[in-house]
Amino acid sequence: MNVPGPLLAEARSIAATHLAEHGEPITAVQLNRRLGTGLPMATALHTALMA
């Protein structure tokens, strides 16, 4: 799935904040809730963040 650059940047910011606050990486489900995207897009974003 093609991940839009601005959405990826927002996901990176959310993931960094989550890691700082909780000491663990964000999950795709948590990204889905925070971004309000569909789970397939959240999963694609999560995959891109972990690469």
Secondary structure, DSSP 8 states (H G I E B T S, - for coil): ----HHHHHHHHHHHHHHHHHHSS---HHHHHHHHT--HHHHHHHHHHHH-
